[in-house]
Amino acid sequence: MTTRRQVLTRGAAILGAASTGLMLPHLARAQGSKLKIGLMLPYTGTFAQLGVAIENGVRMAINEQGGKLGGREIEWFKVDDESDPSKSVENASRLVQRDKVDVLIGTVHSGVQMGIQKVAREARVLNLIPNAGVQAATGSLCAPNVFRSSFSNWQAGYSLAPAMIQRGHKKAVWITWKYAGGDEIFEGFKEGYTKAGGTIVKVLGLPFPSVEFQAMLTEIASIKPDAVACFFAGGGAAKFIRDYATAGLKGKIPLYGAGFLTEGVLEATGAAAEGIVTTMHYSDALDTPRNKKFRLEYAKAFKVQPDVYAVQGYDTGLLLAHGANAVKGDLSAKKALYQAMETAVIDSPRGKWRMSKSHNPVQDMYLRVVENKENKVLGVAAKALADPGNGCRIA
């Protein structure tokens, strides 16, 4: 039983700590210290527009919380990761060690995410991944403090295969950038395509972020496959789509892609993108009240239409808000914080989704086609698709 003397003694100890500046962490937070959020995203290069869209989405979700999380005001820190894996550990360490961020949000490039993953695992800082689909992040290198709000590369590739087979395209050429993201999306596609009875007759690759496609497009024309499947994103995707049409392949060899191919580039590609079929966990044309409301409010706030990257940023903010509110802003209450995020059901513009055991979204993958500069939804390519999380051992 606790005595009155013990209560007084503990109270005196706390007051003494306060008078000497040795406030306990949760008491300091209760007095209004700011929550530090680090954004490590690409703001230059081929993925620059993706980074901006993600940041916009994160800020929009937090603004809906009155600009606070769990009652705490926010201090923002930003680093341009330049989509350069060689700088990733240094950049992530700067945010964690110098700026002392409570949350590190990043990134887009899968190779850069591996550097963030190393720092986050060692420092045990909360890392929210708003795009990079690299398998290890929620696979062999998964961690209790790492959550992905976007997709896994396996999901992006695997869901594309059945749609091609159903359309009678049993012999395909695959083309992508040769880096972690491209390689892993291909592995997911290969698994799904061969399982469904398809044959990949040629695999073509070029180093990231090269956009010299002509020689490969000439080779595709000579092979004459039933279809071409690919992964490109951002400015590189826009150029590939235009070059594909200029090479005379449009209308002759159907082009399919992991949905990033046609995200945020349809103004730049114009008619060249018409008819391209993709699979994706979101479509701007989803006819739901939730999506319509989000799109209207995003356009009002940022004077531009949102894409999947904006949605992923927004959902990152929703997930963080859910966790922070559950622990009343005390992100040091890690067990309760992680449990809240693990059990969350996110009411997203893409449709409701939840976390897998390895901290990757379990979500619908939509079948889409480009019509009049819009990714029109044809149906659901894969319902509640969960990444297998191979190698993950989260206790």
BAROKOL-645578 format. One record per atom (N, C-alpha, C): x, y negated, z negated. Coordinates in steps of 0.001 Angstrom, whole numbers, padded with zeros to 6 digits, always signed. Example, Ala and Ser with C-alpha at 12.3 -4.5 7.8 and 13.67 -1.06 7.14 Angstrom:
+013190+005690-007800+012300+004500-007800+013200+003300-007800+012850+002250-007080+013670+001060-007140+012900-000030-007870
REM end
This chain:
+000852+001194+000000+000000+000000+000000+000890-001249+000000+000526-002220+000802+001297-003452+000875+000895-004376-000266+001871-004867-001045+001572-005756-002158+001605-007200-001701+001020-008050-002579+001021-009487-002283+002455-010004-002229+003326-009461-003062+004731-009888-003081+005429-009551-001768+005103-008343-001212+005704-007957+000065+005254-008899+001187+003963-009253+001168+003430-010174+002177+004146-011509+002102+004298-012028+000854+004970-013309+000683+006426-013223+001133+007082-012103+000812+008481-011928+001201+008643-011930+002717+007729-011185+003397+007791-011133+004863+007501-012502+005466+006530-013202+004868+006204-014537+005368+007384-015479+005228+008085-015405+004075+009254-016252+003858+010346-015929+004863+010513-014647+005164+011545-014234+006132+011262-014804+007508+009988-014765+007881+009619-015295+009199+009832-016800+009249+009410-017500+008172+009599-018944+008136+011075-019290+008154+011879-018473+007463+013316-018711+007447+013917-018559+008823+013466-017528+009536+013957-017321+010900+013583-018488+011778+012352-019002+011590+011914-020123+012413+012756-021362+012143+013075-021601+010843+013821-022801+010498+015252-022770+011011+015775-021567+011256+017148-021462+011748+017205-021208+013242+016057-021255+013911+016031-021064+015363+016056-019612+015783+015898-018669+014821+015955-017245+015162+014558-016667+015282+013701-017357+016005+012330-016902+016162+012282-015547+016847+011424-014689+016351+011212-013418+017028+010612-013673+018406+010917-012822+019397+010467-013067+020761+008972-013302+020891+008153-012468+020230+006707-012625+020414+006203-013904+019756+006894-014353+018691+006500-015608+018056+006871-016793+018934+008032-016709+019579+008437-017791+020488+007441-017927+021619+006992-016777+022162+006029-016817+023257+004712-017412+022781+004334-017056+021571+003081-017576+021030+003106-019087+020937+004301-019668+020833+004421-021118+020745+004517-021767+022111+004327-020986+023171+004164-021603+024483+005359-021585+025404+006330-020704+025196+007440-020646+026143+006916-020201+027502+007559-020675+028534+007087-020387+029891+007492-018988+030336+006647-018370+031131+006935-017086+031747+007741-017350+033013+008900-016712+033120+009788-016965+034247+009584-015914+035335+009222-016397+036538+009000-015505+037675+010034-015795+038749+010767-014766+039138+011749-014905+040206+011205-014354+041520+011324-015130+042571+010927-014703+043912+012184-014481+044735+012442-013248+045121+013584-012922+045971+013024-012404+047289+012924-013325+048259+012248-013050+049521+013029-013645+050680+012776-013196+051915+013448-013808+053069+012777-015130+053446+013539-016180+053489+013017-017483+053903+013702-017987+055174+014641-017209+055699+015281-017501+056979+015364-016186+057762+015567-016282+059074+015725-015081+059885+014406-014511+060371+014469-013315+060948+013300-012726+061607+012148-012441+060658+012429-012277+059354+011378-011987+058382+010941-013233+057593+011357-014419+058021+011076-015630+057245+009584-015859+057043+008796-015680+058097+007367-015940+057968+006706-014946+057013+007286-013763+056892+006759-012760+055971+006972-013209+054527+008172-013735+054251+008471-014204+052912+007567-015331+052472+007307-016272+053389+006433-017407+053070+005016-016926+052788+004516-016006+053615+003155-015489+053425+003020-014772+052088+004034-013990+051722+004002-013276+050440+003974-014262+049276+004850-015259+049325+004854-016256+048247+003511-016967+048150+002948-017344+049286+001634-017991+049284+000601-017123+048569+000611-015821+048895-000357-014916+048292-000180-014784+046786+001067-014662+046348+001342-014570+044908+000827-015805+044190+001161-016963+044725+000758-018223+044070-000761-018378+044061-001414-017936+045144-002872-018040+045208-003527-017223+044104-003056-015984+043913-003623-015128+042875-003433-015729+041492-002263-016315+041250-001987-016895+039933-002744-018202+039748-002921-018952+040821-003737-020170+040735-005175-019845+040352-005652-018673+040768-006997-018249+040382-007093-017957+038889-005930-017788+038247-005864-017587+036798-005655-018907+036061-005855-020003+036780-005612-021315+036186-004150-021684+036158-003350-020979+036971-001925-021265+037032-001139-020690+035868-001770-019856+035056-001104-019244+033911-001284-017729+033947-000442-017025+033195-000553-015579+033050-000570-015229+031576-001649-014604+031139-001775-014273+029728-001697-015508+028853-002140-016632+029363-002121-017889+028615-000818-018654+028677+000187-018112+029350+001505-018767+029400+001704-019515+030718+002261-020697+030623+002624-021439+031821+003794-020746+032511+004019-021107+033776+004990-020389+034594+006093-021313+035084+007303-020777+035078+008453-021443+035683+008936-020547+036825+009074-021139+038022+009401-020367+039218+010878-020493+039573+011446-019394+040048+012819-019382+040550+012805-018679+041909+013508-019260+042890+013472-018708+044241+014882-018467+044781+015046-017336+045481+016291-017014+046166+015951-016505+047565+016620-017044+048575+016496-016533+049940+017397-015307+050062+016784-014124+050238+017620-012920+050307+018226-012700+051696+017793-013506+052675+018357-013495+054027+018250-012136+054722+017460-011237+054172+017346-009857+054691+018717-009212+054835+019603-009524+053876+020991-009062+053923+021280-008145+052733+021313-006821+052957+021557-005888+051854+022869-006131+051115+023882-006654+051821+025187-006856+051185+025151-007917+050088+024137-008775+050109+024019-009835+049111+022963-009525+048050+022323-008362+048165+021135-008101+047356+021430-007973+045860+022492-007270+045505+022810-007102+044083+023188-008444+043465+023993-009205+044182+024400-010527+043687+023197-011443+043490+022296-011477+044465+021118-012345+044374+020184-011915+043257+019938-010620+043140+019051-010133+042087+019663-010371+040707+020975-010178+040598+021664-010407+039324+021596-011869+038911+021662-012755+039886+021564-014185+039589+020222-014508+038935+019145-013951+039471+017825-014203+038899+017678-013579+037520+018206-012375+037356+018028-011657+036091+018974-012160+035009+020251-012349+035340+021254-012691+034329+021384-014195+034099+021382-014976+035193+021538-016424+035027+020222-017099+034668+019157-016770+035438+017874-017441+035254+016987-016765+034218+017367-015538+033813+016644-014807+032769+015161-014628+033097+014860-014236+034344+013459-014089+034729+012820-012913+033998+011523-013058+033707+010753-011985+033086+010238-011004+034131+010056-011501+035350+009529-010703+036457+010315-011034+037708+010692-010011+038466+011374-010222+039733+010475-009676+040845+009996-010577+041702+009139-010186+042819+009960-010161+044098+010105-009005+044715+010847-008871+045956+011001-007404+046304+011120-007088+047595+011279-007989+048701+010623-007398+049943+011099-007829+051135+010574-007347+052415+011442-006232+052982+012739-006484+053113+013685-005572+053762+013998-004391+052836+013856-003169+053356+014069-001979+052529+015500-001873+052012+016484-002248+052824+017870-002206+052386+018141-003164+051247+017532-004342+051299+017673-005318+050219+016999-004807+048948+015870-004132+049108+015167-003606+047939+016036-002635+047159+016897-001895+047835+017757-000954+047125+018709-001673+046171+019162-002855+046540+019978-003661+045639+019173-004169+044463+017953-004646+044738+017063-005089+043659+016761-003929+042716+016521-002767+043298+016187-001586+042506+017298-001262+041504+018535-001363+041957+019682-001082+041086+019707-002035+039898+019535-003323+040194+019573-004335+039132+018386-004169+038187+017195-003946+038754+015982-003817+037934+016058-002610+037013+016565-001490+037526+016678-000285+036695+017664-000481+035556+018785-001148+035846+019803-001354+034822+019369-002381+033773+018738-003468+034237+018328-004533+033317+016955-004287+032702+016216-003327+033260+014870-002982+032807+013920-004173+032888+014144-005023+033886+013242-006143+034133+012124-005666+035054+010926-006196+034863+009790-005807+035687+010014-006251+037127+009950-005298+038047+010127-005571+039476+008849-005181+040223+008261-006147+040896+007082-005902+041722+007486-006029+043186+007229-004975+043958+007629-004936+045369+006437-005315+046235+006479-006477+046920+005337-006923+047708+005367-006479+049166+006400-005738+049562+006436-005245+050936+007303-004001+051117+008596-004090+050877+009548-003037+051252+009018-001639+050941+008938-000810+051989+008330+000505+051833+009305+001627+051586+010574+001319+051303+011621+002329+051170+011206+003431+050186+011339+004674+050624+010820+005810+049872+011406+005933+048468+012698+005701+048331+013362+005904+047040+012785+005019+045942+012229+003867+046306+011712+002943+045298+010621+003570+044448+009795+004405+045056+008775+005128+044299+008976+006634+044466+010222+007011+044745+010601+008407+044868+011727+008725+043912+012885+009082+044458+014001+009528+043618+014543+008452+042683+014373+007173+043032+014861+006078+042183+013721+005335+041488+012576+005984+041362+011444+005328+040704+011798+004994+039260+011065+004072+038681+011332+003661+037304+010050+003130+036681+009910+003218+035355+008695+002727+034685+008432+001244+034936+009502+000476+035180+009370-000970+035331+009298-001429+036788+009192-000494+037741+009120-000848+039159+007768-000424+039721+007038-001390+040282+005715-001139+040854+005668-001712+042275+005058-000961+043187+004906-001450+044564+003431-001750+044829+003167-002894+045419+001786-003316+045690+001464-003269+047185+002338-002669+047976+002162-002724+049426+001869-001357+050031+002889-000566+050275+002764+000704+050984+004095+001422+050856+004123+002700+051196+005397+003386+051376+005615+003591+052870+006866+003689+053271+007156+003914+054683+006506+005203+055185+006445+006198+054305+005788+007458+054670+004328+007209+055047+003604+006426+054247+002200+006131+054544+002054+005452+055895+002950+004496+056168+002858+003727+057410+003051+004603+058640+003980+005549+058567+004242+006411+059716+003285+007580+059824+003022+008224+058711+002195+009425+058704+000786+009157+059235+000198+008043+058846-001189+007746+059209-001367+007452+060696-000286+007102+061389-000367+006769+062812-000537+008007+063685+000037+009123+063262+000105+010319+064104-001249+010893+064520-002191+011111+063587-003464+011724+063991-004212+010935+065055-004139+009609+064982-004848+008785+065959-004331+009023+067368-003039+009209+067511-002454+009448+068830-002848+010817+069368-002795+011831+068510-003167+013181+068933-004645+013239+069326-005494+012572+068556-006924+012558+068855-007231+011908+070192-006338+011044+070646-006508+010395+071949-005809+011162+073073-005311+012335+072744-004717+013193+073766-003266+012911+074087-002592+012095+073251-001194+011748+073501-000288+012713+072742+000096+013798+073398+000837+014868+072727+002344+014814+072960+002792+013919+073832+004229+013740+074056+004547+012254+073919+005373+011941+072934+005621+010536+072610+007104+010210+072542+007431+008970+072857+008744+008386+072596+008609+007505+071360+009585+007580+070472+009609+006722+069282+010746+005719+069439+010484+004428+069098+011514+003398+069155+011388+002491+067934+012557+002135+067350+012553+001298+066153+013926+000682+065928+014002-000226+064951+015297-000666+064430+015877+000460+063596+017187+000636+063676+017867+001678+062906+018322+001101+061564+017440+001178+060592+017784+000858+059199+016802+001622+058336+016906+001501+057027+016131+002359+056131+014644+002352+056441+014063+001157+056636+012633+001064+056892+012231+001804+058156+012941+001547+059256+012635+002194+060523+012817+003695+060465+013898+004137+059836+014177+005573+059741+013092+006300+058951+012652+005716+057844+011682+006394+056994+010274+006369+057569+009909+005289+058239+008607+005269+058920+008590+006341+060002+009724+006502+060686+009819+007562+061686+009650+008940+061055+010262+009174+059897+010154+010477+059241+008696+010783+058882+007969+009785+058409+006553+009977+058117+005768+010279+059381+006073+009521+060456+005391+009754+061730+005695+011154+062260+006964+011544+062223+007358+012861+062736+006633+013975+061993+006534+013837+060664+005833+014854+059872+004387+014990+060317+003703+013851+060425+002294+013885+060807+002073+014302+062250+002942+013848+063135+002765+014097+064575+003023+015560+064917+004112+016117+064404+004421+017513+064711+003427+018456+064033+002968+018095+062830+001968+018903+062127+000665+018967+062922+000354+017870+063632-000881+017809+064416-000718+018384+065825+000498+018851+066157+000709+019490+067455+001405+018641+068498+001936+017492+068091+002617+016605+069035+004100+016904+069156+004699+016415+070246+006140+016570+070485+006767+015203+070711+007828+014914+069980+008570+013663+070172+009677+013951+071174+009550+013402+072377+010472+013759+073455+011757+012930+073436+011725+011783+072732+012927+010947+072668+012803+009990+071495+013902+009788+070776+013970+008807+069696+014978+007737+070091+014515+006502+070158+015367+005378+070556+015507+004411+069383+016716+003884+069191+016932+002948+068092+017964+001899+068435+017840+000746+067798+018832-000308+067955+019049-000958+066596+020218-001534+066367+020528-002082+065044+019645-003280+064689+019290-003371+063414+018535-004526+062918+019460-005730+062818+019037-006936+063269+017740-007287+063830+017804-007511+065354+018577-006733+066084+018726-006902+067525+017372-006874+068245+017249-007682+069281+016014-007703+070084+016341-007496+071562+017432-006796+071812+017816-006482+073196+017159-005162+073601+015916-005244+074061+015101-004061+074313+015163-003532+075746+015683-004316+076669+015484-004017+078083+015955-002630+078507+017166-002236+078115+017695-000935+078531+016813+000203+078037+016289+000079+076824+015446+001125+076270+014088+001170+076947+013568+000014+077319+012291-000022+078029+012425+000615+079414+013577+000418+080038+013843+001065+081326+013888+002577+081166+014491+003037+080074+014560+004471+079804+013174+005058+079551+012345+004321+078813+010976+004778+078562+010216+004939+079873+010386+003980+080772+009707+004047+082068+010110+005296+082850+011377+005683+082725+011855+006866+083451+011376+008169+082815+011181+008167+081484+010719+009367+080776+009237+009643+081033+008444+008578+081117+007000+008666+081349+006286+009529+080293+006402+009170+079030+005696+009923+077979+004201+009622+078012+003429+010386+077223+001996+010089+077101+001774+008746+076406+002669+008426+075483+002533+007191+074711+003858+006846+074062+003957+005597+073594+005107+005126+072830+004624+004735+071441+005349+005171+070417+005068+004776+069041+006288+004041+068504+006070+003045+067642+007203+002221+067223+006986+001579+065868+008089+001030+065356+008034+000135+064206+008924-001068+064474+008298-002240+064515+008989-003530+064492+008114-004494+063703+008695-005587+063246+007929-006564+062473+008475-007962+062706+007647-008967+062394+008082-010353+062478+008402-010797+063891+009405-011677+064007+009786-012216+065310+010243-011149+066282+010898-010109+065782+011346-009022+066637+010183-008272+067257+009107-008094+066483+007916-007420+067001+007281-008221+068128+007208-009538+067947+006618-010386+068991+007388-010255+070302+008699-010256+070212+009507-010142+071434+009356-008759+072062+009312-007707+071239+009159-006362+071786+007847-006243+072555+006771-006758+072006+005463-006690+072668+005501-007428+074003+006084-008615+074008+006176-009377+075268+007057-008658+076280+008188-008130+075819+009106-007438+076726+008482-006158+077272+007692-005482+076464+007018-004256+076890+006082-004562+078069+005360-005653+077949+004449-006049+079028+005225-006510+080263+006263-007294+080062+007068-007803+081182+007729-006661+081952+008082-005590+081239+008718-004431+081877+007729-003596+082693+006461-003970+082672+005462-003262+083459+004893-002027+082780+005171-001863+081482+004702-000667+080776+003284-000819+080231+002874-002042+079966+001525-002279+079462+000501-001814+080498-000469-001051+080030-001489-000538+080941-001113+000776+081597+000163+001149+081487+000621+002418+082060+000924+003455+080978+001651+003024+079953+001993+003906+078831+001466+003251+077556+000429+003822+076928-000163+003207+075731+000873+002992+074633+000766+001845+073960+001693+001490+072891+000978+001549+071545+001563+002300+070618+001054+002440+069255+002129+001940+068283+001694+001538+067098+002698+001107+066126+002215+001177+064704+003171+001346+063783+002868+001046+062392+002392-000403+062388+001321-000689+061650+000578-001924+061834+001335-003226+061789+002542-003222+061225+003344-004440+061155+003643-004993+062544+003570-004126+063540+003855-004532+064913+003001-005722+065345+001753-005759+064905+000838-006810+065367+000409-007749+064246+001164-007771+063160+000830-008658+062040+001523-010003+062163+000736-011068+062170+001285-012417+062157+001960-012837+063443+001763-012079+064538+002465-012380+065791+001515-012558+066972+000218-012434+066753-000716-012384+067875-000846-013711+068618-000601-014820+067949-000563-016097+068668+000655-016144+069580+001776-015626+069086+003022-015663+069858+003015-014684+071027+002265-013587+070907+002272-012567+071962+001193-012777+073008+000109-013424+072620-000966-013664+073572-001534-012376+074143-001805-012386+075442-002448-011250+076105-001581-009999+076104-000280-010136+075904+000618-008977+075934+000264-007946+074862-000370-008384+073769-000695-007472+072667-002048-006799+072823-002852-007249+073754-004194-006685+073916-004150-005171+074108-004963-004456+073321-005082-003018+073473-004119-002193+072641-003163-002829+071967-002223-002076+071126-002972-001511+069919-002775-000224+069660-003429+000458+068534-002422+000642+067399-002848+000313+066195-001983+000442+065018-002776+001033+063855-002038+001545+062872-002663+001926+061597-002042+001078+060497-002885+000678+059561-002435-000274+058549-003375-000232+057357-002869-000617+056197-003685-000645+054989-004527-001908+054874-004503-002744+055910-005319-003967+055921-005613-004354+057358-006711-005071+057525-006995-005724+058805-007657-007059+058525-007245-008071+059269-007877-009384+059095-009354-009337+059442-009785-008317+060200-011173-008225+060644-012033-007355+059734-011535-006952+058566-012354-006161+057651-013616-006943+057283-014766-006359+057564-016038-007054+057393-016609-006790+056003-015947-007370+054991-016410-007244+053610-016474-008624+052968-017378-008829+052021-017442-010120+051335-016114-010492+050674-015438-009498+050113-014165-009759+049421-013131-010293+050393-013009-009688+051549-012023-010125+052524-012385-011496+053099-013653-011703+053389-014079-012993+053952-013807-014138+052982-014084-013901+051703-013833-014925+050679-012335-015235+050588-011523-014181+050559-010079-014370+050485-009563-015162+051675-009986-014788+052862-009489-015439+054069-009871-016919+054109-011077-017216+053695-011533-018612+053679-010720-019445+052697-010515-018908+051499-009800-019659+050468-008313-019792+050800-007723-018752+051388-006315-018821+051781-006128-019876+052875-007010-019871+053861-006905-020845+054965-007057-022272+054456-007943-022471+053493-008116-023805+052905-006856-024246+052173-006249-023315+051461-005088-023647+050630-003821-023876+051445-003615-023089+052500-002328-023109+053194-002409-023519+054663-003633-023809+055147-003832-024304+056519-003342-023328+057581-003415-022039+057266-003026-021000+058204-003803-019734+057834-004038-018860+058820-004773-017634+058544-003858-016609+057854-004380-015870+056876-003560-014872+056185-003380-013607+057015-002295-012888+056754-002049-011592+057367-001806-010579+056256-001355-009394+056618-001164-008355+055605-000120-008758+054561+000862-009543+054952+001899-009948+054005+001326-010881+052946+000413-011758+053364-000272-012623+052408-001111-011798+051440-001781-010765+051970-002595-009888+051120-001713-009151+050117-000569-008638+050573+000333-007926+049675+000867-008847+048583+001172-010097+048934+001592-011057+047925+000474-011350+046941-000722-011507+047477-001896-011760+046638-002134-010609+045673-002048-009387+046174-002253-008223+045320-001147-008065+044280+000063-008496+044632+001153-008524+043659+000791-009443+042501+000251-010607+042848-000189-011541+041821-001333-010984+040981-002284-010304+041627-003397-009698+040895-002906-008628+039920-001969-007803+040390-001431-006740+039540-000681-007318+038336+000125-008340+038592+000862-008989+037508-000097-009640+036514-001118-010305+037026-002097-010952+036153-002818-009928+035283-003156-008795+035882-003838-007740+035120-002965-007272+033953-001682-007030+034230-000783-006586+033178-000530-007659+032134-000253-008877+032586+000063-009970+031657-001125-010304+030760-002316-010297+031323-003507-010589+030518-003766-009498+029484-003438-008258+029846-003665-007144+028921-002790-007249+027675-001603-007843+027819-000689-007982+026672-000612-009423+026189-001589-010244+026632-001682-011648+026207-000383-012419+026462+000230-012118+027579+001426-012852+027987+002726-012326+027415+002672-011346+026526+003890-010816+025901+004443-009668+026737+005241-009991+027747+005761-008972+028649+006825-008089+028005+007209-008418+026777+008134-007540+026057+007412-006311+025494+006068-006353+025487+005274-005191+025065+005185-004234+026253+006324-003652+026591+006465-002947+027863+005542-001747+028001+005412-000951+026958+004580+000242+027052+003142-000126+027399+002595-001106+026706+001220-001539+026956+001109-002214+028321+002128-002990+028696+002137-003675+029986+002098-002665+031127+002992-001679+031075+003074-000696+032155+001808+000163+032219+001274+000501+031056+000066+001316+031038-001101+000560+031680-001188-000732+031401-002255-001542+031996-002127-001597+033513-000908-001717+034001-000687-001787+035438-000893-000422+036104-000505+000629+035407-000668+001986+035949-002128+002379+036104-002982+001868+035239-004399+002247+035257-005287+001205+035929-004692+000154+036450-005469-000917+037081-006134-000433+038368-007316-000960+038632-007960-000818+039938-008018-002224+040522-007251-002451+041570-007131-003789+042140-008218-004023+043175-009026-005044+042936-010103-005410+043860-009514-006324+044935-008984-005702+045955-008194-006397+046972-009005-006704+048229-008569-007708+049005-009174-007927+050319-009057-006704+051228-008075-005829+050979-007918-004623+051804-008877-003516+051385-009550-003685+050247-010359-002639+049635-009728-002260+048311-010490-001681+047422-009970-001338+046099-008892-000263+046208-007838-000430+045403-006774+000564+045368-006267+000720+043934-005582+001833+043714-005025+002120+042388-003597+002628+042552-002920+002766+041442-001538+003209+041460-001425+004734+041444-000472+005249+042201-000123+006661+042086+000772+006834+040856+001069+008074+040498+001932+008334+039349+003333+007765+039558+003737+007615+040812+005068+007079+041094+005054+005569+041320+003885+004930+041080+003735+003475+041169+003701+002969+042612+002971+003665+043455+002735+003256+044838+001224+003251+045068+000681+002303+045858-000768+002253+046047-001357+003514+046686-002464+003967+046136-003303+004982+046772-004394+004197+047482-004420+004266+048811-005232+003320+049573-005679+003892+050911-006728+003275+051460-007191+003627+052801-006246+003029+053840-006018+003788+054912-005240+003304+056045-006209+003162+057219-006270+001960+057781-007254+001661+058818-006688+001850+060222-007552+002276+061142-007210+002353+062557-007677+001061+063209-006768+000388+063948-007056-000947+064468-006639-001049+065927-007260-001986+066641-006864-002282+068014-006883-003791+068196-005935-004317+068961-005876-005762+069200-006899-006135+070273-007817-007014+069909-008794-007558+070842-008933-009051+070576-008707-009844+071607-008847-011304+071493-008075-011875+070309-006806-011500+070225-005901-011994+069189-006358-011648+067770-006976-010483+067643-007435-010036+066332-007250-008524+066217-006843-008069+065033-006724-006636+064779-008095-006102+064368-008847-005627+065353-010209-005143+065120-010178-003743+064519-010999-003527+063487-011044-002228+062810-011893-001240+063608-011310-000091+063916-012029+000977+064595-012565+002009+063603-011952+002094+062437-012368+003055+061428-011260+003286+060418-011402+004328+059606-010393+004688+058617-009559+005834+059168-008259+005608+059315-007360+006647+059833-007043+007685+058770-006935+007250+057512-006647+008164+056402-007275+007588+055140-008117+008356+054478-008833+007899+053293-008016+008142+052034-007889+007106+051199-007191+007213+049895-005883+007986+050034-005049+007539+050962-003787+008226+051237-002769+007922+050139-002257+008974+049519-001266+008823+048451+000096+009305+048936+001116+008507+048702+002475+008935+049007+002858+010086+048075+003574+011093+048590+003919+012234+047732+004856+011914+046581+005597+010785+046668+006487+010405+045570+007547+011440+045277+008093+012019+046323+009080+013093+046151+010279+012646+045316+010591+013418+044284+011766+013135+043461+011517+012212+042292+010304+011636+042200+010030+010696+041109+009798+011438+039800+010425+010921+038720+010277+011524+037395+010019+010435+036361+008877+009766+036487+008511+008759+035489+007852+009478+034319+008421+009292+033137+007906+009995+031938+006530+009487+031575
REM end
